[in-house]
Amino acid sequence: MMKLQLRRSCAFMALAAGITTTPAFAQEAEQAEQPNEEIVITGSLIRGTPEDSSLPVDVISTEELAAEGQTNPLDFIKDIPSVGAVLGDSNQFSSAAQGLGGVGTINLRNLGATRTLVLLNGRRTLVSPGDGVSDTNLLPLFALQRVELLKDGAAVTYGSDAVAGVANFITRTNFEGIELQGDHTFVRDSDGDYTASILAGYNITPDVNIMAGFGYRHRSKLAAVDREISNQDYFTNPSGFSTTVTNAWYPALRVSGPVRETPAPASLGAASYRGTLLAGVPGGVDPDCDDVGGLPISIFCGYQFTDYNNLVEDQDYYQGFLQVTADLSDKLRFNADGLYAYSRIDTALSPSYPTTQGLAGPGATFQYYIPFTNPAFADFAARVGFPTSIDTDGDPTTAPLPVTGAQALVFRPFSLGGYPLAEGSPFGQDESFSINESFRISAGFEYDLTPDLVMSLQGTYVNAKSRSKVPDVLPLRIQQALDGLGGPDCDVATGTPGQGSCYYFNPFFNSVQRNPAQGIDNPNYNAALANRDDVVDYLYGDTGTLQNEKQFIADFLISGEVADADFGGGALAFGVGAQYRSSNFESMPRNALNSLALNPCAVPGDTSCTIQQGPFSFLGQARDIAVEQDVYALFGEVLVPFSPRFEMSFALRFEDYGDPIGSTLDPKASFRWEPNDWLVLRGSVGTTFRAPLPGQVSQSRVTALQPIDAAGGGFLSVDVLGNPNLTPESAFTYNLGAVVQSGGFRASLDYWSYEFEDQIVVEDSNAIANVVVPTPNGLADCSSPLASQIVFQGGCVQGTTVGGDISRVITNFVNGPPITTTGIDFDASYDFDIGSNATLRLGTNGTWVLSYDVESFAAQNVEIQPAFGAVGFGNFDRTAPAISDLRANLYANFNVGGLNARYTFRYASGVYDDRYDSPTFATVPRTAQQSFYARESGDFTQSDLTILYDLPFDGLDVQLQGSVSNIFDEDPPIARLELGYNPFLGNAIGRTFRLGAKVRF
């Protein structure tokens, strides 16, 4: 029974996966799918389970990926219809992407990347430290044989993280020879992308095989200014603009002198740092806004910060892979594989972040003071007629108060002129980087206890490290430099402003020579007032984290058949086992400056402040975190064939996490019925779960960057805090489907449903802010329980504090509202013989999401989000991703001799921007309201063509590869987002051309 079932599995896999194998590489596919070779299909503990089993599993071979022109995991994953929004080309504007630069994810059923488990050869693989996601960008695509995608809840089989399903990347077996592959993708306005790899395999003896390889992949940066869709004007799409630019200055009096080192800042008043405002009207607006390419809006200077961002960042990925398999005896087998991976992503940032706090505490307004003694002030004051004194009481008998300087309404040190010290950047971007370096080794034994009983023991160790650097300015250094005490060699305690090694910082536009992004020279540039490089450099410090996660997993399994247990369809098959998982996560600040323990206040070294936001102008602080988690699991599965055409399986898993999380017990049942030779009916039902991550139940803190509607749409800091009271999330899932095969026609149809409870989610920052400030820029309700999660400049004062006073928003990991999602997966193809040695295959596959309903969400017993249906909406301010009703692919594959040509049409239905129906729509400028830009995004469509040709060389397999992606150069669906489109539905890269070759000898 088992051997017959295994042969059927192998044959059906090749058919249902749509494998198109050209002659030069057919031998490899044949070797990989010999009928007598063991193949374990993802989703079951029972060996030899066929793809048309009770569980919906898609099998995608490397030949299929080559036929579609796929050379990197990101593009392959994004093209799977059952996969929802994933991190992609540019991640920095998504709240879901914070701290995940360059990380690739899989998001089955739109339930989130943390709910899809990624495996390598059936075992857990490399992770992004502390984030609960596997980094698919680090997988060795060059060594893969196939990918098995289980689109069903599978925590009963695999444990936590498999709530939505499993992606199992399986490497080649018994590979012999050497294979070289390389390609280059030509991208307009970019240096292009390229890959290179080498794979070698050798049979040391007939029973021992060793395979080793190395792969490299590079993506070149693509600037946002190079695509029209990302450069809409302010009144069409204001999302990529900021008005937080140095512009309006108010007369002020400061009785103290320059800001020196302050050992006891808590005892000093705000005037010691800033000044006292002397008038309610601006004393002057920097007149050079127009000349430097800015957009004057009232007293503000609009600044398109996306001019300094990229659509694609500079990315480098390296993988080294080693695999050994050996038959040690006729009963004992050994396997081991090791993977080393490294990635670096350089992210282009705005020249500087806006100010959300200063020396006197949180707040975006009136944080910095510039004295008359600053040489740049005289040039500015002469052109705007800035007052030197003000009569504050109207009494002619009293002397007017002298004006000693000016307060900046809002402040951003560098904007339209770019970052002066940018290296290798034509647009003056500042840069951050993130580096991921990981090592994984997995090894184990299989032993045949009897001809029908196999025991296996496997151990897997993962060591994943990440480090990041993000620059930000320090308020203390800015104010000292405005006072003439700037520069790395200035003795601020005794130095004289503007003399010796102490220098002034010029905040005005007359220090800007040109706008590098727009190529505009400033006619009012004054070289004598330009800022020194060493002064600019000294304003900055580095933030970031150093993270490390170590995992050890031990798996024990006994599986086989019980010959005496026959219920009419053959021997009962089973698998029982145990698993131990250990996770240790550590995170520490990059340096002392961004350590919350060492520098919690605006002044470095001070620890007396009430609100501890650190010494940076915008970014928050990092904590030292060290958490660990031990998980113990027992599980089992039984497959009962009641007849040759009907079988059922039952599975159960117990998993214990210890305190404070507890344990779970989850069952699953499934059936497979083959009423005739051309039809298979299948179904499954069960519960599944996911436990909180160690970092989510610790006192962790991550700072994100988000536009806050209640504050007028300005970008503010959003802190995400861990929660020790989190409980596991769970789901009730079921699937009903059918598989049809008759002649050249193959099709499958599956209806799926997930009922999700206690989802682990981050509170929505905009929803919290909108409760406290019900109307944009309106008065704050300081009595709201959620006011404690808003940091206001000067605190919250009822009747006085407004949305514009919001400095930052505090959010928490919580158990959120229930979610119910349902849908239909479909797959169909038909093969035609159209002549001698020529075939044509027409096919389609897709996912139709019927529902994605989220119940109301409350924080501190206050509703922050009403219940909503997410399908067909952008959900940009809601706890759901953008969800298309329908995602589908259509393809035609022609094969003759050594030529294979594949045309693919990709489609995703557009989404509606629900924000246009909310009160916060009033924050959009009137002309944008009239245009309704991106109220409906439009559908995503893309046509691709790939041609493979095998050259007829004796003893050498050579395949030439060529692809055109996005043949008709279609734009992505538009969106009222920073880059002008929704990066989760498409990209703005445009038409690309790829040339490559694969050589095997």
DRENVEXPA-616037 format. One record per residue (C-alpha): residue number from 1; x, y, z. Coordinates in steps of 0.2 Angstrom, whole numbers, m for minus. Layout:
N
seq,east,north,up
NUM,X,Y,Z
...
This chain:
1001
seq,east,north,up
1,0,0,0
2,13,13,5
3,24,9,m10
4,10,11,m22
5,4,27,m14
6,22,34,m15
7,23,31,m34
8,7,39,m37
9,13,54,m26
10,29,56,m37
11,19,55,m53
12,5,67,m48
13,18,80,m41
14,26,82,m57
15,9,85,m66
16,0,96,m53
17,15,107,m51
18,15,112,m69
19,34,107,m71
20,41,111,m88
21,58,103,m90
22,68,106,m105
23,79,92,m112
24,96,98,m105
25,91,97,m87
26,78,83,m88
27,90,71,m81
28,91,80,m65
29,72,81,m63
30,72,62,m66
31,85,58,m53
32,76,69,m40
33,59,60,m43
34,64,41,m44
35,49,31,m39
36,59,21,m26
37,66,37,m18
38,57,43,m1
39,48,59,m3
40,40,67,12
41,26,79,7
42,24,94,19
43,10,94,31
44,10,76,38
45,20,65,49
46,15,50,37
47,28,47,24
48,23,46,6
49,7,56,7
50,2,62,m10
51,0,80,m16
52,m19,76,m19
53,m21,71,m1
54,m32,78,12
55,m22,94,14
56,m20,107,0
57,m1,107,m4
58,6,116,m19
59,23,109,m26
60,34,121,m36
61,50,114,m44
62,65,124,m48
63,62,120,m66
64,45,129,m64
65,54,144,m56
66,66,145,m71
67,52,144,m83
68,44,159,m75
69,61,169,m74
70,62,169,m55
71,79,171,m48
72,75,178,m31
73,64,173,m17
74,55,190,m15
75,48,190,m33
76,43,171,m32
77,34,174,m16
78,25,190,m21
79,18,180,m37
80,9,167,m27
81,m9,172,m27
82,m13,164,m9
83,1,176,m2
84,m5,193,4
85,6,208,8
86,24,205,10
87,39,215,14
88,47,220,m3
89,57,233,m12
90,56,248,0
91,50,244,18
92,54,260,27
93,37,268,26
94,27,253,32
95,24,251,51
96,25,232,48
97,43,234,42
98,51,243,56
99,68,235,60
100,66,222,46
101,76,231,32
102,80,218,18
103,70,204,27
104,59,194,15
105,43,186,22
106,29,175,17
107,11,180,22
108,m2,166,18
109,m20,171,19
110,m16,189,24
111,m14,184,42
112,4,190,44
113,21,184,41
114,23,178,59
115,9,165,55
116,17,157,41
117,31,144,46
118,46,143,34
119,56,127,34
120,72,121,25
121,71,102,22
122,57,100,34
123,66,109,48
124,65,127,55
125,77,139,47
126,85,156,48
127,75,169,57
128,75,188,59
129,81,190,77
130,66,193,89
131,54,196,75
132,46,179,74
133,48,178,55
134,60,168,44
135,70,178,32
136,67,170,15
137,80,181,7
138,94,171,15
139,88,154,8
140,99,146,m5
141,88,146,m20
142,102,139,m31
143,102,123,m21
144,83,120,m21
145,74,106,m29
146,57,111,m25
147,46,121,m14
148,31,114,m5
149,17,126,1
150,4,120,13
151,m10,132,13
152,m19,126,29
153,m16,128,47
154,m3,116,53
155,2,120,71
156,m4,102,76
157,10,95,65
158,24,109,66
159,20,119,82
160,18,137,84
161,20,149,69
162,11,138,57
163,m6,146,60
164,m9,150,41
165,2,137,33
166,19,131,29
167,32,134,16
168,45,120,15
169,60,124,4
170,68,107,m1
171,86,105,m8
172,92,93,m21
173,97,75,m17
174,110,64,m25
175,116,79,m35
176,132,76,m46
177,142,88,m56
178,145,106,m56
179,132,119,m60
180,136,138,m63
181,122,151,m65
182,122,169,m67
183,111,183,m74
184,109,202,m75
185,93,211,m74
186,93,228,m83
187,82,241,m74
188,80,259,m81
189,89,272,m70
190,97,259,m60
191,114,249,m61
192,103,234,m62
193,102,217,m52
194,112,202,m54
195,115,185,m47
196,129,172,m47
197,130,154,m40
198,140,138,m41
199,134,121,m35
200,144,106,m34
201,139,88,m30
202,149,72,m29
203,146,54,m24
204,161,49,m13
205,154,31,m13
206,138,25,m20
207,131,28,m2
208,138,45,2
209,134,61,m7
210,141,78,m3
211,134,94,m11
212,141,112,m8
213,137,129,m16
214,139,147,m15
215,127,161,m21
216,127,180,m22
217,113,192,m26
218,114,211,m28
219,100,223,m30
220,105,241,m35
221,96,256,m28
222,82,265,m38
223,78,282,m33
224,60,288,m30
225,64,304,m41
226,67,292,m56
227,48,287,m57
228,34,299,m61
229,22,290,m49
230,32,294,m34
231,34,313,m39
232,16,319,m39
233,14,337,m34
234,8,342,m16
235,m10,346,m21
236,m12,329,m30
237,m3,318,m17
238,3,327,m1
239,9,311,8
240,27,313,2
241,28,331,9
242,33,338,25
243,31,356,32
244,43,352,46
245,56,363,39
246,66,377,46
247,56,392,40
248,46,403,52
249,55,412,66
250,47,421,81
251,55,435,91
252,61,429,108
253,71,434,124
254,83,423,132
255,91,430,148
256,104,416,150
257,119,415,139
258,124,400,127
259,119,383,132
260,134,375,141
261,136,358,148
262,122,357,161
263,125,345,175
264,108,348,183
265,96,351,169
266,80,347,179
267,82,363,189
268,83,374,174
269,68,382,166
270,64,381,147
271,71,399,144
272,88,392,149
273,88,381,134
274,76,391,123
275,69,408,125
276,53,417,130
277,42,421,115
278,38,440,114
279,25,440,101
280,11,430,93
281,15,433,75
282,31,427,66
283,45,439,65
284,50,432,49
285,49,418,36
286,64,412,27
287,62,419,10
288,72,407,1
289,60,393,1
290,54,395,m17
291,72,397,m23
292,78,381,m15
293,63,371,m23
294,52,372,m8
295,33,374,m8
296,27,389,2
297,11,385,12
298,5,399,23
299,20,401,35
300,27,384,31
301,39,378,18
302,33,362,10
303,47,349,7
304,45,333,m3
305,55,321,8
306,53,306,m4
307,65,315,m16
308,78,308,m5
309,71,290,m3
310,73,275,m14
311,60,263,m22
312,74,250,m21
313,88,250,m9
314,106,244,m12
315,105,226,m6
316,118,212,m6
317,115,194,m1
318,127,180,1
319,123,161,5
320,135,146,7
321,127,129,8
322,134,112,12
323,124,95,13
324,130,78,16
325,119,62,15
326,125,44,19
327,118,27,20
328,128,20,34
329,121,3,33
330,105,m5,26
331,95,1,41
332,104,17,46
333,105,34,37
334,113,50,41
335,109,68,34
336,117,85,38
337,116,102,30
338,124,119,35
339,119,136,29
340,128,152,31
341,120,168,25
342,124,187,26
343,115,202,20
344,117,221,20
345,105,234,15
346,109,252,14
347,93,263,16
348,92,280,10
349,84,292,22
350,78,310,23
351,93,322,25
352,87,323,44
353,72,319,54
354,60,332,60
355,61,338,78
356,49,329,90
357,58,334,106
358,71,347,112
359,81,350,127
360,66,356,137
361,57,339,133
362,45,332,120
363,36,343,107
364,39,348,89
365,37,367,91
366,48,381,98
367,62,370,103
368,77,379,97
369,83,397,99
370,95,406,88
371,104,422,95
372,107,438,86
373,126,434,88
374,124,420,76
375,132,427,60
376,119,420,49
377,105,429,58
378,111,446,52
379,109,441,33
380,92,433,37
381,85,448,48
382,90,461,35
383,80,453,21
384,64,450,32
385,65,465,43
386,66,455,59
387,62,466,75
388,76,470,88
389,63,475,101
390,44,473,104
391,32,484,114
392,22,470,123
393,10,481,134
394,7,496,122
395,12,508,136
396,23,522,129
397,30,526,146
398,38,508,147
399,53,503,137
400,50,489,124
401,58,472,128
402,74,469,118
403,73,454,106
404,89,444,109
405,85,431,96
406,72,420,88
407,63,404,91
408,60,392,77
409,42,387,75
410,47,370,69
411,64,363,65
412,73,351,53
413,91,354,52
414,93,348,34
415,80,346,21
416,79,354,4
417,98,356,3
418,101,337,7
419,113,330,19
420,129,340,16
421,140,325,20
422,132,312,9
423,144,301,0
424,141,293,m16
425,123,300,m16
426,118,312,m30
427,103,317,m20
428,110,321,m3
429,102,307,6
430,108,302,23
431,110,283,25
432,106,269,37
433,111,251,36
434,105,234,42
435,116,219,42
436,109,201,45
437,122,187,48
438,115,169,51
439,121,152,53
440,111,136,53
441,116,118,55
442,104,103,55
443,109,85,57
444,101,68,61
445,99,49,59
446,85,38,53
447,85,20,58
448,73,6,52
449,67,m3,67
450,58,m15,57
451,53,m16,38
452,38,m5,42
453,44,5,56
454,56,20,55
455,64,30,70
456,72,47,67
457,81,59,78
458,86,77,71
459,94,92,79
460,94,110,72
461,104,124,78
462,101,142,72
463,111,157,77
464,105,173,69
465,112,191,72
466,107,208,66
467,114,225,68
468,108,242,62
469,113,260,62
470,102,275,60
471,108,292,62
472,99,306,71
473,103,323,78
474,105,327,96
475,96,342,103
476,110,347,115
477,123,348,101
478,111,358,89
479,107,371,102
480,125,373,107
481,130,375,88
482,116,388,86
483,124,397,101
484,142,396,92
485,148,381,103
486,148,368,89
487,161,356,83
488,170,341,90
489,184,351,97
490,175,365,106
491,176,366,124
492,158,371,128
493,161,374,146
494,174,388,143
495,174,391,125
496,170,408,117
497,155,406,104
498,162,407,86
499,180,408,91
500,194,396,91
501,187,378,88
502,170,383,92
503,158,387,77
504,141,393,73
505,128,382,64
506,118,391,51
507,100,385,50
508,94,396,36
509,92,392,18
510,107,404,14
511,118,390,19
512,111,379,5
513,121,380,m11
514,108,369,m21
515,94,357,m20
516,102,341,m26
517,87,331,m29
518,79,344,m40
519,95,351,m47
520,91,369,m42
521,104,382,m37
522,101,394,m23
523,104,412,m29
524,104,418,m11
525,118,406,m6
526,131,414,4
527,147,404,4
528,154,413,19
529,139,407,30
530,140,389,24
531,141,376,38
532,158,367,41
533,158,348,38
534,165,344,55
535,151,355,63
536,137,346,53
537,145,329,57
538,145,333,76
539,127,336,77
540,123,318,74
541,124,302,84
542,120,284,79
543,105,274,85
544,102,256,82
545,102,239,90
546,113,223,91
547,102,208,91
548,105,189,92
549,93,175,93
550,99,157,96
551,87,142,93
552,89,124,96
553,76,111,90
554,77,93,94
555,64,82,85
556,61,63,88
557,49,53,77
558,43,35,75
559,33,32,60
560,27,17,50
561,13,5,47
562,4,m7,58
563,1,m22,46
564,m12,m30,58
565,m23,m15,59
566,m32,m15,42
567,m49,m7,42
568,m53,m12,24
569,m41,m1,14
570,m24,m7,19
571,m12,m5,34
572,m15,9,47
573,0,22,46
574,5,33,60
575,18,45,66
576,21,49,85
577,35,60,92
578,41,74,103
579,50,91,100
580,60,102,111
581,63,120,106
582,74,133,115
583,75,151,110
584,87,164,117
585,85,182,112
586,96,196,116
587,95,214,111
588,106,229,116
589,108,247,111
590,121,251,98
591,130,263,109
592,129,272,126
593,120,287,117
594,104,276,113
595,104,266,129
596,89,270,139
597,98,265,155
598,112,276,152
599,104,291,143
600,86,292,146
601,84,311,144
602,87,325,131
603,103,330,139
604,116,316,138
605,120,310,156
606,105,317,164
607,93,304,172
608,81,315,181
609,68,319,167
610,50,313,170
611,47,308,152
612,62,297,146
613,63,299,127
614,82,299,126
615,95,312,119
616,89,311,100
617,78,323,91
618,67,310,84
619,72,292,87
620,69,283,103
621,80,273,114
622,84,254,116
623,84,243,131
624,95,229,136
625,85,213,133
626,89,195,137
627,74,183,136
628,73,164,134
629,59,152,130
630,59,133,132
631,45,123,123
632,40,105,125
633,29,96,113
634,21,79,111
635,11,75,95
636,4,61,85
637,m5,57,69
638,m14,42,62
639,m19,38,44
640,m34,25,43
641,m38,19,25
642,m56,13,27
643,m56,7,9
644,m44,8,m6
645,m53,25,m10
646,m57,33,6
647,m45,37,21
648,m45,48,36
649,m31,55,47
650,m32,61,65
651,m18,72,73
652,m16,79,91
653,m2,90,98
654,1,96,116
655,13,110,118
656,19,118,134
657,28,135,135
658,29,137,154
659,25,153,163
660,18,165,159
661,11,158,143
662,5,141,148
663,1,126,136
664,m11,122,122
665,m19,106,116
666,m25,106,97
667,m33,92,87
668,m35,90,68
669,m44,78,57
670,m44,76,38
671,m51,65,25
672,m47,60,7
673,m61,51,m4
674,m58,46,m22
675,m75,41,m29
676,m68,37,m46
677,m51,38,m56
678,m53,56,m61
679,m59,64,m45
680,m52,66,m27
681,m62,75,m13
682,m53,81,2
683,m56,91,18
684,m48,95,35
685,m54,103,51
686,m44,108,67
687,m37,121,79
688,m21,129,77
689,m11,142,88
690,4,154,90
691,12,159,106
692,19,176,110
693,38,179,105
694,50,181,120
695,53,199,115
696,34,202,115
697,32,197,133
698,47,207,139
699,49,225,142
700,55,229,124
701,54,245,115
702,54,248,96
703,53,266,88
704,43,267,72
705,40,282,61
706,21,285,56
707,11,300,50
708,m2,304,64
709,m18,311,57
710,m23,319,73
711,m7,329,72
712,m11,335,55
713,m3,321,46
714,15,325,52
715,27,310,54
716,30,307,73
717,39,294,83
718,28,279,88
719,35,268,102
720,30,249,102
721,31,241,119
722,31,223,125
723,17,216,136
724,20,202,149
725,2,199,149
726,0,192,131
727,m8,175,129
728,m7,163,114
729,m18,167,99
730,m28,152,91
731,m38,148,76
732,m52,136,71
733,m48,131,52
734,m56,120,39
735,m54,116,21
736,m65,108,8
737,m58,104,m9
738,m58,93,m25
739,m44,88,m37
740,m49,83,m55
741,m37,74,m67
742,m43,68,m84
743,m31,66,m99
744,m22,83,m101
745,m34,92,m89
746,m29,95,m71
747,m38,106,m59
748,m41,109,m40
749,m53,119,m30
750,m52,122,m11
751,m63,132,0
752,m54,138,16
753,m59,146,32
754,m50,153,47
755,m58,159,63
756,m45,168,73
757,m45,174,91
758,m34,183,103
759,m23,189,88
760,m6,196,94
761,m6,213,87
762,1,231,90
763,m12,244,94
764,m14,256,80
765,m6,273,83
766,m18,283,73
767,m33,275,81
768,m27,279,98
769,m22,297,94
770,m39,299,85
771,m48,294,101
772,m39,307,112
773,m39,321,98
774,m56,317,89
775,m54,330,76
776,m37,334,66
777,m27,347,75
778,m42,349,87
779,m43,350,106
780,m37,335,116
781,m48,325,128
782,m36,324,142
783,m48,314,153
784,m48,300,140
785,m39,284,148
786,m29,284,131
787,m21,301,135
788,m8,292,145
789,m2,284,128
790,1,301,120
791,16,312,124
792,11,330,122
793,23,345,122
794,20,353,139
795,9,339,145
796,m10,337,142
797,m20,352,148
798,m39,351,145
799,m45,365,134
800,m28,370,129
801,m18,356,122
802,m22,352,103
803,m17,338,91
804,m2,349,85
805,6,346,102
806,7,328,100
807,26,323,101
808,25,304,100
809,12,290,103
810,15,274,114
811,7,258,108
812,8,240,115
813,8,222,109
814,m10,216,114
815,m22,202,111
816,m33,210,98
817,m50,207,91
818,m56,191,82
819,m54,189,63
820,m64,178,51
821,m57,175,34
822,m63,164,20
823,m59,161,2
824,m57,150,m13
825,m41,143,m21
826,m41,137,m39
827,m29,129,m50
828,m32,122,m68
829,m21,118,m83
830,m23,109,m100
831,m9,101,m110
832,m10,100,m129
833,1,90,m141
834,3,102,m156
835,16,92,m166
836,31,81,m165
837,40,84,m149
838,30,100,m146
839,18,104,m131
840,7,118,m126
841,1,121,m108
842,m13,134,m104
843,m16,136,m86
844,m22,147,m72
845,m21,148,m53
846,m28,161,m40
847,m36,165,m24
848,m53,173,m22
849,m54,181,m4
850,m73,180,1
851,m71,189,18
852,m59,196,30
853,m70,202,45
854,m62,211,60
855,m72,214,75
856,m71,230,86
857,m54,234,94
858,m53,241,112
859,m38,248,121
860,m40,251,140
861,m59,247,137
862,m60,261,125
863,m65,257,107
864,m51,263,95
865,m57,254,80
866,m75,248,75
867,m78,232,67
868,m75,232,48
869,m73,221,33
870,m56,222,25
871,m58,214,8
872,m56,226,m6
873,m49,240,5
874,m32,248,7
875,m34,247,26
876,m20,260,28
877,m25,265,46
878,m33,249,51
879,m26,232,58
880,m27,223,42
881,m16,224,26
882,m22,229,9
883,m33,215,3
884,m37,212,m15
885,m53,202,m19
886,m45,192,m32
887,m27,188,m36
888,m23,176,m51
889,m11,171,m64
890,m14,165,m82
891,0,157,m92
892,4,149,m108
893,19,137,m109
894,26,132,m126
895,40,118,m127
896,48,111,m142
897,65,103,m143
898,77,114,m133
899,66,129,m132
900,54,133,m119
901,44,150,m119
902,32,155,m105
903,20,170,m105
904,12,175,m88
905,m1,187,m85
906,m3,193,m67
907,m18,201,m59
908,m24,208,m43
909,m40,218,m41
910,m38,236,m34
911,m43,242,m17
912,m53,257,m11
913,m45,269,1
914,m56,269,16
915,m48,284,24
916,m58,295,11
917,m74,291,21
918,m66,295,38
919,m66,312,47
920,m47,313,46
921,m49,316,27
922,m51,334,32
923,m32,335,34
924,m30,333,15
925,m28,350,6
926,m44,355,m3
927,m38,352,m21
928,m33,334,m16
929,m51,331,m9
930,m58,337,m25
931,m46,326,m36
932,m49,311,m24
933,m32,305,m29
934,m31,286,m27
935,m48,284,m19
936,m48,269,m30
937,m31,262,m33
938,m35,253,m50
939,m31,235,m53
940,m13,227,m54
941,m9,219,m71
942,8,213,m77
943,13,203,m92
944,30,193,m92
945,39,183,m105
946,53,171,m102
947,62,161,m115
948,74,146,m111
949,85,138,m124
950,96,123,m122
951,112,123,m133
952,116,106,m140
953,134,102,m133
954,140,85,m130
955,145,82,m112
956,140,100,m107
957,122,106,m103
958,121,125,m107
959,105,134,m105
960,102,152,m111
961,89,162,m102
962,80,178,m106
963,65,187,m98
964,55,203,m100
965,45,208,m85
966,31,220,m86
967,31,220,m105
968,19,234,m107
969,28,245,m93
970,12,246,m83
971,12,258,m67
972,7,250,m51
973,m10,254,m42
974,m9,271,m36
975,m11,275,m17
976,m11,291,m6
977,5,285,2
978,22,292,3
979,28,284,m13
980,12,287,m23
981,8,268,m25
982,4,253,m14
983,20,243,m12
984,11,228,m6
985,1,227,m22
986,14,231,m35
987,30,241,m38
988,36,255,m48
989,51,247,m56
990,44,246,m73
991,49,236,m88
992,65,226,m85
993,75,214,m96
994,85,199,m89
995,99,189,m97
996,106,174,m90
997,114,157,m92
998,115,140,m83
999,130,128,m86
1000,131,111,m80
1001,145,98,m82
